[in-house]
Structures are given as structure tokens and as C-alpha cells.
Amino acid sequence: MFTVEMDILGLTHQDIGAALATKWQLPDMLLQVIGLHHKPDDDGGTDMVHLIQLADVCCKQMGFAFEEKPTELPLHEATLEKLGMDAEEILSPIKDQQATVVSQVNDTFSAIFK
């Protein structure tokens, strides 16, 4: 996805989001989350940036993404270090809960868009 964004736009959705957050004068914490959620280790990243990066990766692992489900958990080392966990410790519960989460998301969207 990043490659396509860079090839077509010359920047990523993170760059666009961060620029909009700056223009709209959103709080710095939101600017960091928007601008660093795929690369929390680029600038150290706040706890919230690491949390959003974890949530993003978990969603992708469960198939909620515009791209193929990753075969590995692409969490940044800085996030794993901050969590004090390794990728397998995080991935295992995701795999165990995947069917339940997918079912709940589908039920929720069905109820909303009935």
C-alpha cells in the first residue's frame, strides 16, 4: 500500500493525515498518532502511537485491511520493547480470538446498516 501511495501521490496516507492534522490544529498527540502509526520508532513515539500501531497490526492480522493478511506480525521493535512482549505472545491470543472478533464485527455492522 505504501509503495502504491508513494508511486501515485509521492507521499503516504500518514503524510496526508499529519498535514491535515496540522492544518486543522489538532492536538500534538493526535498529530503523532496519525503521522507515526506505522512507524512509531521513527521519532520515539508516545505510548498512544505504540497502542495504535498495535491495534492496526491486530486488525490486519484478523483480515480487516485493504491488503493481504500479513504472514508475520509486523510490529516495530520499539513497540514490542515498550510492551515488554515478543511477537508470538501478541499473535497467539489474536489467533485464538479471531473468529469471535470477526463475528462480532459482522454482527455490529449488520445491525448498523440493516
Contacts in CASP RR format, 6 or more apart in sequence:
PFRMAT RR
TARGET T0000
AUTHOR 0000-0000-0000
METHOD contacts of the structure
MODEL  1
MFTVEMDILGLTHQDIGAALATKWQLPDMLLQVIGLHHKPDDDGGTDMVH
LIQLADVCCKQMGFAFEEKPTELPLHEATLEKLGMDAEEILSPIKDQQAT
VVSQVNDTFSAIFK
1 66 0 8 1.000
1 67 0 8 1.000
2 12 0 8 1.000
2 38 0 8 1.000
5 11 0 8 1.000
5 12 0 8 1.000
5 13 0 8 1.000
6 12 0 8 1.000
9 16 0 8 1.000
12 38 0 8 1.000
14 34 0 8 1.000
14 35 0 8 1.000
14 36 0 8 1.000
14 37 0 8 1.000
14 38 0 8 1.000
14 39 0 8 1.000
15 35 0 8 1.000
17 34 0 8 1.000
17 35 0 8 1.000
18 31 0 8 1.000
18 34 0 8 1.000
18 35 0 8 1.000
20 34 0 8 1.000
21 30 0 8 1.000
21 31 0 8 1.000
21 34 0 8 1.000
21 35 0 8 1.000
22 31 0 8 1.000
26 34 0 8 1.000
29 46 0 8 1.000
29 48 0 8 1.000
32 43 0 8 1.000
32 45 0 8 1.000
32 46 0 8 1.000
32 48 0 8 1.000
32 49 0 8 1.000
33 46 0 8 1.000
33 48 0 8 1.000
33 49 0 8 1.000
33 52 0 8 1.000
36 42 0 8 1.000
36 43 0 8 1.000
36 45 0 8 1.000
36 49 0 8 1.000
36 53 0 8 1.000
37 49 0 8 1.000
37 52 0 8 1.000
37 53 0 8 1.000
37 56 0 8 1.000
38 53 0 8 1.000
38 56 0 8 1.000
39 76 0 8 1.000
40 49 0 8 1.000
40 50 0 8 1.000
40 53 0 8 1.000
40 76 0 8 1.000
40 78 0 8 1.000
40 79 0 8 1.000
41 76 0 8 1.000
41 77 0 8 1.000
41 78 0 8 1.000
41 79 0 8 1.000
44 78 0 8 1.000
45 78 0 8 1.000
47 82 0 8 1.000
50 78 0 8 1.000
50 79 0 8 1.000
50 82 0 8 1.000
50 83 0 8 1.000
53 75 0 8 1.000
53 76 0 8 1.000
53 79 0 8 1.000
54 75 0 8 1.000
54 79 0 8 1.000
54 83 0 8 1.000
54 90 0 8 1.000
57 70 0 8 1.000
57 73 0 8 1.000
57 74 0 8 1.000
57 75 0 8 1.000
58 90 0 8 1.000
58 94 0 8 1.000
59 65 0 8 1.000
60 67 0 8 1.000
60 69 0 8 1.000
60 70 0 8 1.000
60 74 0 8 1.000
61 69 0 8 1.000
61 70 0 8 1.000
61 73 0 8 1.000
61 91 0 8 1.000
61 94 0 8 1.000
61 95 0 8 1.000
61 98 0 8 1.000
62 69 0 8 1.000
62 94 0 8 1.000
62 98 0 8 1.000
62 101 0 8 1.000
62 102 0 8 1.000
63 69 0 8 1.000
63 102 0 8 1.000
64 105 0 8 1.000
72 87 0 8 1.000
73 87 0 8 1.000
73 90 0 8 1.000
73 91 0 8 1.000
75 87 0 8 1.000
75 90 0 8 1.000
80 86 0 8 1.000
80 87 0 8 1.000
80 90 0 8 1.000
83 90 0 8 1.000
END
